[in-house]
Amino acid sequence: MDLPAGISKLQRTDRWIGVPLCAILTAFRRIFESTGPPGPRQVRRILFVKLAEQGSTVLAYPATRRATEMVGVENVYFLVFEDNRFILDVMEIIPEGNVITIATRSPFGLARSALQAVFRARKIRIDAVIDMEFLTRFSAMLTFATGAKSRVGFHTFFGDGPYRGDLMTHRLLYNPHLHTSQMFEAMVAALTHDPAVLPTFDFTPSADEPPARFRPSLSEVVEINALLERENPRIGSAPLILLNPNASDLLPLRRWPSLRYVELARRLLEHYPNLFIGFTGAPAEAAPNNQLANEVGSDRVIPLAGKTTLRQVLVLYTRSEILVTNDSGPAHFASMTPIRVVTLFGPETPALFAARSPNATALWAGIACSPCVNAYNNRQSVCRNNLCMQAITVDDVFEEVTRIYDSLREGTPGN
């Protein structure tokens, strides 16, 4: 269960090139950058740097709302990889023109696009940047290169994480006991404090901030219903449960054994004679996910992987009762809709990364070696056998799904 070649290459590049570059930029900063006057600094335009993982961008919703309250929605910007801007457009929390993207199709294209992004940030005159990446060097260098007078980011004060120089003005400790959404919110609050007192500051993040809400148009609902009827004319208005095997997950350790989705589907169909099951997935997952759907051997299974856009997937969630998925983007996308979500956790902990929604349920075996992936180890692990995911049985998931589904049919809260 090694990381995909592209991800491993990016991590190696971040380590072998990022370390010396961060050291050089740190020396440059110490020579040429003044500390500035004491006290909080005035902020007019805020740029968030969250390059990857659209699920984390959903978790940043409370932080983004706090920023818009501080400086106005027209003065809040996001810097993301091009492939990850979709979720920002769906959340509709900042203007589409305020999303700055970096292309990742090739190393040369990435470097050129990153420079263009920096020049645009400088042209806009961004004066505060919040680096929400977990101790990556590339994001730290981008944050410094914007020239912003206030730069918030995680810092390793005692060598307790990857070295990324000393490029932030507002240096914070990464708190492994605080939910990611709350940590992001704290980063925005840090802008209102004197950098000299940080990382210590008196701030209590919101305990139950509501998630973003996705509202499809009537035409989009009609379109997804038509898609379902094309794939299976028998479905009509029958209840639908979605299974997302995530067969091409960028972090393979997070996968639940794929054949367990087949067994789960068979048991649910047997237990509920009127139920339909949909198998979802991205285009890259279409072949393996749709093969799993075929292996169920039922005419009440709909193979949907690769047949929808990302926006259509969210519309599909509004039509469905329950989603079963591992810890991945869909679990967070679904939190913006009314669907109930059962998320399977293993190498990462739901205490930090679960969707903050009353409709979300996390299943986690909690074995001794889990979680093994975190910000301090650059989300890498020596594990090659994800026992933490294998420890979650089909019985565990079946019992949770039936409990929620039965409560929905009875009209009582299921989570």
C-alpha positions as a Python dict, from the first residue, in 0.01 Angstrom:
ca = {
    (1, 'M'): (0, 0, 0),
    (2, 'D'): (263, 248, -106),
    (3, 'L'): (164, 602, -200),
    (4, 'P'): (101, 666, -570),
    (5, 'A'): (417, 764, -761),
    (6, 'G'): (302, 1122, -818),
    (7, 'I'): (233, 1185, -449),
    (8, 'S'): (561, 1025, -341),
    (9, 'K'): (748, 1239, -592),
    (10, 'L'): (587, 1558, -462),
    (11, 'Q'): (676, 1463, -105),
    (12, 'R'): (1038, 1388, -196),
    (13, 'T'): (1063, 1717, -384),
    (14, 'D'): (915, 1904, -90),
    (15, 'R'): (1178, 1745, 135),
    (16, 'W'): (1499, 1758, -72),
    (17, 'I'): (1439, 2090, -245),
    (18, 'G'): (1211, 2251, 12),
    (19, 'V'): (1449, 2220, 308),
    (20, 'P'): (1741, 2418, 156),
    (21, 'L'): (1508, 2673, -2),
    (22, 'C'): (1330, 2733, 330),
    (23, 'A'): (1669, 2777, 497),
    (24, 'I'): (1777, 3030, 235),
    (25, 'L'): (1451, 3225, 259),
    (26, 'T'): (1476, 3223, 639),
    (27, 'A'): (1824, 3378, 620),
    (28, 'F'): (1690, 3635, 372),
    (29, 'R'): (1404, 3719, 606),
    (30, 'R'): (1628, 3768, 907),
    (31, 'I'): (1849, 4007, 715),
    (32, 'F'): (1592, 4216, 532),
    (33, 'E'): (1257, 4194, 715),
    (34, 'S'): (1189, 4420, 1011),
    (35, 'T'): (981, 4294, 1302),
    (36, 'G'): (731, 4580, 1277),
    (37, 'P'): (562, 4770, 1560),
    (38, 'P'): (422, 4577, 1859),
    (39, 'G'): (56, 4485, 1880),
    (40, 'P'): (-197, 4343, 1633),
    (41, 'R'): (-155, 4445, 1270),
    (42, 'Q'): (-418, 4600, 1050),
    (43, 'V'): (-559, 4351, 799),
    (44, 'R'): (-753, 4446, 486),
    (45, 'R'): (-713, 4148, 250),
    (46, 'I'): (-674, 3785, 356),
    (47, 'L'): (-543, 3498, 143),
    (48, 'F'): (-593, 3136, 250),
    (49, 'V'): (-341, 2882, 120),
    (50, 'K'): (-503, 2537, 106),
    (51, 'L'): (-356, 2369, -196),
    (52, 'A'): (-484, 2012, -169),
    (53, 'E'): (-759, 1800, -13),
    (54, 'Q'): (-1101, 1943, -86),
    (55, 'G'): (-1238, 1777, 227),
    (56, 'S'): (-1015, 1999, 440),
    (57, 'T'): (-1142, 2301, 249),
    (58, 'V'): (-1494, 2210, 365),
    (59, 'L'): (-1361, 2193, 721),
    (60, 'A'): (-1219, 2544, 672),
    (61, 'Y'): (-1570, 2688, 627),
    (62, 'P'): (-1590, 2839, 981),
    (63, 'A'): (-1246, 2995, 935),
    (64, 'T'): (-1350, 3142, 601),
    (65, 'R'): (-1668, 3283, 753),
    (66, 'R'): (-1466, 3445, 1031),
    (67, 'A'): (-1235, 3602, 774),
    (68, 'T'): (-1526, 3743, 572),
    (69, 'E'): (-1665, 3896, 891),
    (70, 'M'): (-1327, 4059, 954),
    (71, 'V'): (-1257, 4213, 613),
    (72, 'G'): (-1565, 4154, 396),
    (73, 'V'): (-1628, 3874, 150),
    (74, 'E'): (-1481, 4073, -140),
    (75, 'N'): (-1144, 4085, 39),
    (76, 'V'): (-1101, 3713, 110),
    (77, 'Y'): (-902, 3500, -137),
    (78, 'F'): (-803, 3134, -171),
    (79, 'L'): (-492, 2981, -329),
    (80, 'V'): (-550, 2618, -435),
    (81, 'F'): (-432, 2360, -684),
    (82, 'E'): (-639, 2386, -1001),
    (83, 'D'): (-800, 2045, -949),
    (84, 'N'): (-926, 2147, -605),
    (85, 'R'): (-1112, 2471, -676),
    (86, 'F'): (-1443, 2292, -739),
    (87, 'I'): (-1547, 2275, -377),
    (88, 'L'): (-1488, 2648, -323),
    (89, 'D'): (-1722, 2728, -609),
    (90, 'V'): (-1985, 2495, -462),
    (91, 'M'): (-1956, 2647, -113),
    (92, 'E'): (-2020, 2994, -262),
    (93, 'I'): (-1855, 3166, 32),
    (94, 'I'): (-1620, 3390, -168),
    (95, 'P'): (-1645, 3535, -521),
    (96, 'E'): (-1527, 3296, -794),
    (97, 'G'): (-1278, 3559, -910),
    (98, 'N'): (-1110, 3547, -569),
    (99, 'V'): (-990, 3190, -620),
    (100, 'I'): (-628, 3177, -739),
    (101, 'T'): (-525, 2843, -887),
    (102, 'I'): (-197, 2661, -948),
    (103, 'A'): (-178, 2409, -1233),
    (104, 'T'): (-16, 2074, -1151),
    (105, 'R'): (-2, 1900, -1488),
    (106, 'S'): (380, 1909, -1502),
    (107, 'P'): (669, 2023, -1279),
    (108, 'F'): (745, 2312, -1515),
    (109, 'G'): (379, 2409, -1533),
    (110, 'L'): (350, 2396, -1155),
    (111, 'A'): (653, 2624, -1107),
    (112, 'R'): (531, 2874, -1367),
    (113, 'S'): (177, 2873, -1231),
    (114, 'A'): (303, 2917, -874),
    (115, 'L'): (501, 3225, -979),
    (116, 'Q'): (195, 3366, -1153),
    (117, 'A'): (-8, 3309, -837),
    (118, 'V'): (252, 3492, -627),
    (119, 'F'): (258, 3786, -868),
    (120, 'R'): (-122, 3806, -858),
    (121, 'A'): (-123, 3804, -477),
    (122, 'R'): (131, 4087, -479),
    (123, 'K'): (-72, 4282, -734),
    (124, 'I'): (-384, 4247, -517),
    (125, 'R'): (-172, 4368, -223),
    (126, 'I'): (-258, 4085, 8),
    (127, 'D'): (-151, 4188, 358),
    (128, 'A'): (-238, 3867, 548),
    (129, 'V'): (-185, 3505, 443),
    (130, 'I'): (-304, 3200, 636),
    (131, 'D'): (-114, 2883, 544),
    (132, 'M'): (-352, 2600, 628),
    (133, 'E'): (-128, 2325, 497),
    (134, 'F'): (9, 2094, 766),
    (135, 'L'): (380, 2175, 784),
    (136, 'T'): (455, 2153, 411),
    (137, 'R'): (746, 2358, 283),
    (138, 'F'): (600, 2451, -56),
    (139, 'S'): (306, 2632, 103),
    (140, 'A'): (536, 2808, 351),
    (141, 'M'): (753, 2937, 66),
    (142, 'L'): (447, 3054, -130),
    (143, 'T'): (315, 3230, 180),
    (144, 'F'): (645, 3413, 231),
    (145, 'A'): (677, 3501, -139),
    (146, 'T'): (345, 3690, -138),
    (147, 'G'): (514, 3966, 58),
    (148, 'A'): (225, 3986, 305),
    (149, 'K'): (314, 4164, 628),
    (150, 'S'): (113, 3913, 835),
    (151, 'R'): (168, 3542, 773),
    (152, 'V'): (0, 3278, 989),
    (153, 'G'): (124, 2920, 984),
    (154, 'F'): (234, 2621, 1187),
    (155, 'H'): (588, 2628, 1322),
    (156, 'T'): (804, 2351, 1470),
    (157, 'F'): (948, 2521, 1775),
    (158, 'F'): (1135, 2219, 1913),
    (159, 'G'): (1195, 2007, 1605),
    (160, 'D'): (859, 1838, 1662),
    (161, 'G'): (777, 1819, 1292),
    (162, 'P'): (920, 1874, 944),
    (163, 'Y'): (1160, 2167, 914),
    (164, 'R'): (1009, 2452, 709),
    (165, 'G'): (1229, 2742, 814),
    (166, 'D'): (1107, 3046, 1004),
    (167, 'L'): (894, 3224, 747),
    (168, 'M'): (580, 3311, 944),
    (169, 'T'): (515, 3627, 1141),
    (170, 'H'): (234, 3462, 1340),
    (171, 'R'): (380, 3127, 1442),
    (172, 'L'): (139, 2870, 1584),
    (173, 'L'): (182, 2525, 1732),
    (174, 'Y'): (-4, 2251, 1551),
    (175, 'N'): (-242, 2115, 1815),
    (176, 'P'): (-306, 1741, 1761),
    (177, 'H'): (-589, 1754, 2016),
    (178, 'L'): (-796, 2018, 1838),
    (179, 'H'): (-1031, 1936, 1552),
    (180, 'T'): (-896, 2053, 1217),
    (181, 'S'): (-1190, 2287, 1165),
    (182, 'Q'): (-1124, 2453, 1501),
    (183, 'M'): (-751, 2478, 1429),
    (184, 'F'): (-823, 2662, 1105),
    (185, 'E'): (-1054, 2899, 1288),
    (186, 'A'): (-785, 2968, 1546),
    (187, 'M'): (-545, 3064, 1267),
    (188, 'V'): (-778, 3344, 1159),
    (189, 'A'): (-820, 3459, 1518),
    (190, 'A'): (-440, 3477, 1552),
    (191, 'L'): (-441, 3772, 1311),
    (192, 'T'): (-607, 3983, 1581),
    (193, 'H'): (-322, 3922, 1827),
    (194, 'D'): (28, 4058, 1871),
    (195, 'P'): (267, 3818, 1692),
    (196, 'A'): (510, 3853, 1984),
    (197, 'V'): (277, 3668, 2224),
    (198, 'L'): (211, 3375, 1991),
    (199, 'P'): (176, 3080, 1993),
    (200, 'T'): (5, 3149, 2328),
    (201, 'F'): (-325, 3333, 2292),
    (202, 'D'): (-665, 3327, 2456),
    (203, 'F'): (-912, 3196, 2200),
    (204, 'T'): (-1177, 2926, 2223),
    (205, 'P'): (-1292, 2794, 1884),
    (206, 'S'): (-1656, 2728, 1808),
    (207, 'A'): (-1779, 2391, 1930),
    (208, 'D'): (-2069, 2342, 1688),
    (209, 'E'): (-2024, 2573, 1390),
    (210, 'P'): (-2271, 2462, 1118),
    (211, 'P'): (-2122, 2334, 790),
    (212, 'A'): (-2165, 2496, 451),
    (213, 'R'): (-2490, 2414, 271),
    (214, 'F'): (-2530, 2295, -88),
    (215, 'R'): (-2855, 2392, -257),
    (216, 'P'): (-2916, 2236, -599),
    (217, 'S'): (-3147, 2396, -851),
    (218, 'L'): (-3470, 2227, -954),
    (219, 'S'): (-3324, 2154, -1297),
    (220, 'E'): (-3026, 1980, -1136),
    (221, 'V'): (-3257, 1759, -930),
    (222, 'V'): (-3456, 1669, -1243),
    (223, 'E'): (-3130, 1592, -1424),
    (224, 'I'): (-3002, 1352, -1155),
    (225, 'N'): (-3339, 1174, -1138),
    (226, 'A'): (-3325, 1129, -1515),
    (227, 'L'): (-2973, 986, -1485),
    (228, 'L'): (-3086, 732, -1225),
    (229, 'E'): (-3382, 625, -1438),
    (230, 'R'): (-3156, 586, -1744),
    (231, 'E'): (-2926, 360, -1546),
    (232, 'N'): (-3212, 167, -1386),
    (233, 'P'): (-3569, 242, -1504),
    (234, 'R'): (-3712, 56, -1203),
    (235, 'I'): (-3585, 298, -938),
    (236, 'G'): (-3861, 559, -956),
    (237, 'S'): (-3876, 719, -610),
    (238, 'A'): (-3735, 415, -427),
    (239, 'P'): (-3489, 478, -140),
    (240, 'L'): (-3122, 483, -238),
    (241, 'I'): (-2808, 409, -33),
    (242, 'L'): (-2471, 502, -183),
    (243, 'L'): (-2145, 312, -138),
    (244, 'N'): (-1817, 487, -224),
    (245, 'P'): (-1531, 231, -233),
    (246, 'N'): (-1272, 500, -319),
    (247, 'A'): (-1065, 251, -520),
    (248, 'S'): (-804, 505, -633),
    (249, 'D'): (-763, 688, -303),
    (250, 'L'): (-447, 899, -282),
    (251, 'L'): (-385, 750, 61),
    (252, 'P'): (-429, 375, 5),
    (253, 'L'): (-410, 300, 378),
    (254, 'R'): (-755, 457, 414),
    (255, 'R'): (-925, 197, 191),
    (256, 'W'): (-1174, -49, 335),
    (257, 'P'): (-1135, -392, 165),
    (258, 'S'): (-1331, -354, -158),
    (259, 'L'): (-1514, -688, -146),
    (260, 'R'): (-1670, -584, 183),
    (261, 'Y'): (-1871, -325, -7),
    (262, 'V'): (-2007, -610, -218),
    (263, 'E'): (-2103, -810, 90),
    (264, 'L'): (-2254, -502, 256),
    (265, 'A'): (-2463, -428, -52),
    (266, 'R'): (-2594, -786, -69),
    (267, 'R'): (-2696, -782, 297),
    (268, 'L'): (-2871, -445, 272),
    (269, 'L'): (-3062, -551, -39),
    (270, 'E'): (-3170, -872, 129),
    (271, 'H'): (-3277, -687, 444),
    (272, 'Y'): (-3471, -414, 260),
    (273, 'P'): (-3662, -547, -45),
    (274, 'N'): (-3745, -198, -178),
    (275, 'L'): (-3398, -52, -141),
    (276, 'F'): (-3162, 37, -426),
    (277, 'I'): (-2780, 62, -393),
    (278, 'G'): (-2562, 298, -594),
    (279, 'F'): (-2184, 259, -632),
    (280, 'T'): (-2017, 599, -679),
    (281, 'G'): (-1666, 710, -769),
    (282, 'A'): (-1455, 942, -979),
    (283, 'P'): (-1376, 866, -1346),
    (284, 'A'): (-1043, 710, -1245),
    (285, 'E'): (-1235, 470, -1020),
    (286, 'A'): (-1505, 380, -1273),
    (287, 'A'): (-1374, 40, -1383),
    (288, 'P'): (-1304, -113, -1038),
    (289, 'N'): (-1606, 45, -866),
    (290, 'N'): (-1852, -54, -1136),
    (291, 'Q'): (-1704, -405, -1136),
    (292, 'L'): (-1784, -423, -764),
    (293, 'A'): (-2140, -314, -844),
    (294, 'N'): (-2171, -594, -1098),
    (295, 'E'): (-2038, -849, -850),
    (296, 'V'): (-2330, -781, -617),
    (297, 'G'): (-2545, -959, -872),
    (298, 'S'): (-2869, -765, -823),
    (299, 'D'): (-3092, -565, -1054),
    (300, 'R'): (-3133, -313, -772),
    (301, 'V'): (-2770, -201, -793),
    (302, 'I'): (-2678, 105, -1001),
    (303, 'P'): (-2314, 152, -1112),
    (304, 'L'): (-2260, 529, -1108),
    (305, 'A'): (-1881, 565, -1087),
    (306, 'G'): (-1750, 796, -1359),
    (307, 'K'): (-2100, 883, -1479),
    (308, 'T'): (-2147, 1206, -1285),
    (309, 'T'): (-1969, 1537, -1246),
    (310, 'L'): (-1862, 1638, -896),
    (311, 'R'): (-2154, 1877, -875),
    (312, 'Q'): (-2394, 1603, -983),
    (313, 'V'): (-2256, 1385, -703),
    (314, 'L'): (-2366, 1648, -451),
    (315, 'V'): (-2710, 1660, -613),
    (316, 'L'): (-2719, 1280, -590),
    (317, 'Y'): (-2652, 1307, -216),
    (318, 'T'): (-2965, 1520, -177),
    (319, 'R'): (-3165, 1238, -343),
    (320, 'S'): (-3017, 957, -130),
    (321, 'E'): (-3063, 838, 226),
    (322, 'I'): (-2717, 722, 337),
    (323, 'L'): (-2359, 734, 210),
    (324, 'V'): (-2098, 481, 324),
    (325, 'T'): (-1741, 587, 249),
    (326, 'N'): (-1394, 587, 390),
    (327, 'D'): (-1231, 905, 520),
    (328, 'S'): (-1210, 1106, 198),
    (329, 'G'): (-1348, 1409, 17),
    (330, 'P'): (-1699, 1265, -41),
    (331, 'A'): (-1755, 1233, 335),
    (332, 'H'): (-1705, 1609, 368),
    (333, 'F'): (-1892, 1702, 50),
    (334, 'A'): (-2190, 1504, 180),
    (335, 'S'): (-2187, 1702, 505),
    (336, 'M'): (-2318, 1997, 303),
    (337, 'T'): (-2634, 1802, 214),
    (338, 'P'): (-2910, 1629, 417),
    (339, 'I'): (-2776, 1277, 351),
    (340, 'R'): (-2662, 1066, 649),
    (341, 'V'): (-2296, 971, 622),
    (342, 'V'): (-2115, 672, 772),
    (343, 'T'): (-1739, 731, 746),
    (344, 'L'): (-1481, 458, 806),
    (345, 'F'): (-1163, 577, 977),
    (346, 'G'): (-834, 393, 1021),
    (347, 'P'): (-494, 560, 975),
    (348, 'E'): (-639, 898, 1075),
    (349, 'T'): (-858, 985, 1369),
    (350, 'P'): (-1217, 1112, 1354),
    (351, 'A'): (-1137, 1331, 1655),
    (352, 'L'): (-946, 1559, 1416),
    (353, 'F'): (-1084, 1492, 1071),
    (354, 'A'): (-1449, 1382, 1094),
    (355, 'A'): (-1709, 1596, 921),
    (356, 'R'): (-1863, 1838, 1172),
    (357, 'S'): (-2223, 1762, 1094),
    (358, 'P'): (-2507, 1613, 1302),
    (359, 'N'): (-2572, 1381, 1006),
    (360, 'A'): (-2224, 1224, 1019),
    (361, 'T'): (-2126, 904, 1201),
    (362, 'A'): (-1767, 781, 1228),
    (363, 'L'): (-1666, 416, 1267),
    (364, 'W'): (-1314, 363, 1401),
    (365, 'A'): (-1171, 43, 1543),
    (366, 'G'): (-919, 228, 1761),
    (367, 'I'): (-647, -38, 1754),
    (368, 'A'): (-314, 42, 1920),
    (369, 'C'): (-126, 154, 1607),
    (370, 'S'): (-405, 381, 1484),
    (371, 'P'): (-388, 666, 1398),
    (372, 'C'): (-46, 647, 1236),
    (373, 'V'): (-79, 932, 983),
    (374, 'N'): (-52, 1289, 1105),
    (375, 'A'): (89, 1634, 1034),
    (376, 'Y'): (419, 1559, 1207),
    (377, 'N'): (513, 1269, 977),
    (378, 'N'): (398, 1446, 659),
    (379, 'R'): (105, 1202, 649),
    (380, 'Q'): (335, 912, 575),
    (381, 'S'): (340, 575, 749),
    (382, 'V'): (558, 265, 761),
    (383, 'C'): (240, 57, 764),
    (384, 'R'): (184, -171, 464),
    (385, 'N'): (-111, -364, 603),
    (386, 'N'): (-403, -148, 713),
    (387, 'L'): (-532, -365, 995),
    (388, 'C'): (-714, -59, 1131),
    (389, 'M'): (-949, -61, 832),
    (390, 'Q'): (-971, -439, 817),
    (391, 'A'): (-1078, -438, 1184),
    (392, 'I'): (-1402, -263, 1082),
    (393, 'T'): (-1625, -556, 991),
    (394, 'V'): (-1919, -576, 754),
    (395, 'D'): (-2131, -648, 1062),
    (396, 'D'): (-2016, -317, 1217),
    (397, 'V'): (-2114, -116, 910),
    (398, 'F'): (-2434, -309, 845),
    (399, 'E'): (-2556, -253, 1201),
    (400, 'E'): (-2485, 120, 1184),
    (401, 'V'): (-2645, 166, 842),
    (402, 'T'): (-2959, -28, 938),
    (403, 'R'): (-2989, 167, 1262),
    (404, 'I'): (-2980, 496, 1073),
    (405, 'Y'): (-3203, 377, 790),
    (406, 'D'): (-3464, 239, 1029),
    (407, 'S'): (-3468, 567, 1221),
    (408, 'L'): (-3520, 756, 894),
    (409, 'R'): (-3818, 535, 806),
    (410, 'E'): (-3962, 588, 1153),
    (411, 'G'): (-3905, 962, 1134),
    (412, 'T'): (-3666, 976, 1431),
    (413, 'P'): (-3313, 1122, 1439),
    (414, 'G'): (-3059, 867, 1317),
    (415, 'N'): (-2738, 1028, 1436),
}
